[in-house]
Amino acid sequence: MEKINSLEGGLEQLSKIQLDEGRRQMKIGKGAMNSVELFTQMELYLLLSLAIVVCH
């Protein structure tokens, strides 16, 4: 019975570690997405500016 309790405790710790790591990875992913969105907007403005310059 002691081994089972020990295994359950280990699994619970592992579960907490995995959840924490999942949250950390989600935070990193959201930051990356925000960066991509920013660069996409900058690229769009640059292209629009170039189009205006070329057309005039």
N, C-alpha and C positions, 0 to 999 in steps of 0.2 A: 504494500500500500504506500510505503514511503517513496518508492521509485515513481509511482504514478503521480503522486503529489509533486515530486521534483520535476517530472516531465511537464506537468501542467503549468508549473511556475515558469519553467524555461520557455514553453510555448507562449505564455502570456507576455514575457519579456520580449521575445522575438516579434510578437504581434505589435507591441508598442514601438519597437525599433522600426519595423516596416512601415507603420503608419506615419511616424515622424519623417522617415526618409521620403515617403510619398508626398507629404506636405512640402518638404524642402524642394523636391523635384518640380512640383506644381508651381511653386513660387519662382523658381529659376525659369521655367517655361513661360510663365506669364511675363516675366521681365524681358525675355527674348522676343516674345510676340509684340510687346510694346515698342521695342527697338525696331523691329521689322516694319511696324506700322508707321513709325516716325520716318524711317528712310524711304518708305513708299510715298509718303506725302511730299517729302523733299524732292524726290525724283519727279513726281507729277508736276510740282511747281516749276522745277527747272525745265522740264519739257514744254510746259505751257509758255514760259518766258522765252525759250528758244523759238517756239513757233511764232510768237508775236514779233520777235526781232526779225526772223526770216521773212515773214509776210509783209513787213513794212519796208 
